[in-house]
Amino acid sequence: MAIINTIAVTIVGVSLQLVLGLFIAMALKYNFKGKGLVRSLVLLPMGVPTLVSGVTLLYIFGTQGYLNEFLYKLGIINKPIAWTSGGIKNIFVIAVADSWKVLPIVVLLLLAGLESIPTEVYEAGAIDGAGKLQTFFKITLPLLKPSITMTVILRAVDSFRIFELPKILAGRVTPFLATLAYDEYSYNNLNASAAASTVLLIIIMVFMFIYFRAVEGGAER
């Protein structure tokens, strides 16, 4: 179950980070009033320790948290939802929490990729009559593919070893590979802890191999 939970939170979290990160990066590419303030707010989570952010998010996703209060006032729910009680809800909460914490890194990686795209390419597309959607899907995304690939691989490796946020927001209710290894070791179940750690190491090594292959492939091109 810990393997499934780890894979699930990685898929959900990385997908959410990629979509939000690309949207914010494209917005920050242009000059607008208050851009400096927006960029500072985007980078703010990087300065917050993971343990502090996890405890803070309990005030949002707790049974008596702000999210349930907000949904109750909107008339969407009649009773509090136990967001951290396990299951899909807990996976979603941890994915959102992790996305908020690492979103600045994703934005910076994608923004660097966007700014490396020559403006002449967009000018040529405009001359050919390409609209905004055509420009995005036919020019931006293909040229941004190397940056997206690097971002996904790096974030997947980091997400697989997620520990602090699940420990705070889920405890032993929703086990992950890293938290399972820690908990089993704490209860002196050394074999189970070693097995979980080995599986986690193998997964990370596989993704690191993919990362180095992607880097070599990008260098050859």
C-alpha positions in Angstrom: 0.0 0.0 0.0 2.9 2.4 0.8 4.2 1.9 -2.8 0.7 2.8 -4.3 0.4 5.8 -2.0 3.8 7.1 -3.0 3.2 6.6 -6.7 -0.2 8.2 -6.4 0.9 11.3 -4.6 3.8 11.7 -7.0 1.6 11.5 -10.1 -1.0 13.9 -8.6 1.5 16.3 -7.2 3.8 16.5 -10.2 0.9 17.0 -12.5 -0.5 19.8 -10.4 2.9 21.4 -10.0 3.5 21.2 -13.8 0.2 22.8 -14.7 0.3 25.6 -12.1 4.1 26.1 -12.6 3.7 26.5 -16.4 0.8 29.0 -15.9 2.7 31.1 -13.4 6.0 31.0 -15.4 4.2 32.1 -18.6 2.6 35.0 -16.6 6.0 36.0 -15.1 7.6 36.0 -18.5 5.8 39.3 -19.4 6.3 42.7 -17.7 3.4 44.0 -15.8 2.7 46.2 -12.8 3.5 44.5 -9.5 5.6 41.8 -11.2 8.3 42.0 -8.4 5.7 41.5 -5.7 4.1 38.5 -7.5 7.5 36.9 -8.0 8.4 37.4 -4.3 5.1 35.8 -3.3 5.7 32.9 -5.6 9.2 32.3 -4.1 7.9 32.7 -0.5 7.3 29.0 0.1 11.0 28.2 -0.5 11.9 30.1 2.7 9.4 28.2 4.9 10.7 25.0 6.6 8.8 21.9 5.6 7.8 21.1 9.2 6.4 24.6 9.6 4.4 24.5 6.4 3.0 21.1 7.3 1.8 22.3 10.7 0.4 25.4 9.1 -1.5 23.4 6.6 -3.2 21.5 9.4 -5.1 24.7 10.2 -6.5 24.5 6.6 -7.1 20.8 6.1 -7.9 19.8 9.7 -11.4 18.7 10.6 -12.1 22.1 12.2 -9.9 23.8 9.6 -10.5 26.8 7.3 -11.3 24.6 4.3 -14.2 22.9 6.0 -15.4 26.2 7.3 -15.3 27.7 3.8 -17.1 24.8 2.2 -19.7 24.9 5.0 -20.4 28.6 4.5 -20.8 28.0 0.8 -23.4 25.3 1.5 -21.3 22.6 -0.2 -21.0 20.4 2.9 -23.3 19.8 5.9 -20.6 18.3 8.2 -16.8 18.5 8.4 -14.8 16.4 6.1 -11.9 14.4 7.6 -9.3 15.4 5.0 -6.4 13.7 6.9 -8.2 10.5 7.8 -6.7 8.4 5.0 -7.7 7.3 1.5 -7.9 9.5 -1.6 -8.6 12.6 0.4 -5.3 12.3 2.3 -3.4 11.7 -1.0 -4.9 14.9 -2.4 -4.1 16.9 0.7 -0.4 15.8 0.7 -0.1 16.4 -3.0 -1.5 20.0 -2.6 0.8 20.6 0.4 3.9 19.3 -1.5 2.9 21.3 -4.5 2.7 24.6 -2.6 6.1 23.9 -1.0 8.0 23.1 -4.2 6.1 25.3 -6.7 8.8 28.0 -6.7 11.4 25.5 -8.0 9.1 24.3 -10.8 8.3 27.9 -11.8 12.0 28.9 -11.9 12.9 25.8 -14.1 10.1 26.4 -16.5 10.6 30.2 -16.6 14.3 29.6 -17.5 13.1 27.4 -20.3 10.6 29.9 -21.6 13.1 32.7 -21.5 15.5 30.6 -23.6 13.1 30.4 -26.5 14.1 33.0 -29.2 11.6 35.8 -29.8 12.2 35.3 -33.5 10.3 32.1 -33.4 7.2 33.8 -32.1 7.6 36.6 -34.6 7.7 34.1 -37.4 4.6 32.3 -36.0 2.8 35.7 -35.9 3.7 36.4 -39.5 2.3 33.0 -40.5 -1.0 33.9 -38.7 -0.7 31.6 -35.7 -3.2 32.4 -32.9 -2.5 32.2 -29.2 -3.5 28.6 -28.9 -1.6 27.5 -32.0 1.5 29.4 -30.7 1.3 27.7 -27.3 0.8 24.1 -28.7 2.9 24.4 -31.8 5.8 26.6 -30.6 6.0 27.0 -26.8 5.3 23.4 -25.7 7.6 21.7 -28.3 10.5 24.0 -27.5 9.8 23.8 -23.8 9.9 20.0 -23.8 13.5 19.6 -22.5 12.7 21.9 -19.6 9.5 20.1 -18.9 11.2 16.7 -19.0 13.9 17.8 -16.6 11.3 19.3 -14.2 9.2 16.2 -14.2 12.1 13.9 -13.5 13.6 16.0 -10.8 10.3 16.5 -9.1 9.4 12.8 -9.3 12.7 11.8 -7.7 12.1 14.3 -4.9 8.4 13.4 -4.5 9.2 9.7 -4.1 11.2 10.4 -0.9 8.6 12.7 0.6 8.7 12.4 4.4 7.9 15.4 6.6 4.5 16.4 5.1 3.0 12.9 5.1 4.4 12.4 8.7 2.6 15.5 9.8 -0.6 15.3 7.7 -1.1 11.6 7.7 1.0 9.9 10.3 0.6 6.1 10.1 -2.9 6.4 8.6 -1.6 6.7 5.1 1.8 5.1 4.8 4.5 6.1 2.3 7.7 4.4 1.6 9.8 6.9 3.5 7.5 7.1 6.5 6.9 3.3 6.5 10.7 2.8 6.7 10.9 5.2 9.6 8.0 3.8 11.5 9.0 0.2 11.1 12.5 1.1 12.3 11.0 2.9 15.3 9.1 -0.2 16.2 12.2 -2.3 15.8 10.9 -4.1 12.7 14.2 -3.9 10.9 13.4 -6.3 8.1 10.3 -4.3 7.1 12.2 -1.0 7.4 15.1 -2.4 5.2 12.6 -3.7 2.6 10.8 -0.3 2.3 14.1 1.5 2.1 15.4 -0.8 -0.6 12.3 -0.4 -2.7 12.6 3.4 -2.3 16.3 3.3 -3.3 15.5 1.2 -6.4 12.8 3.6 -7.5 15.1 6.7 -7.0 17.9 5.0 -8.9 15.6 4.2 -11.8 14.5 7.8 -12.1 18.1 9.1 -11.7 19.1 6.8 -14.6 16.3 8.3 -16.7 17.4 11.8 -15.7 21.0 11.2 -16.8 19.8 9.6 -20.0 17.7 12.7 -20.6 20.6 15.0 -19.9 22.9 13.1 -22.2 20.2 13.1 -24.9 19.7 16.9 -24.5 23.5 17.5 -24.7 23.7 15.4 -27.9 20.9 17.5 -29.5 
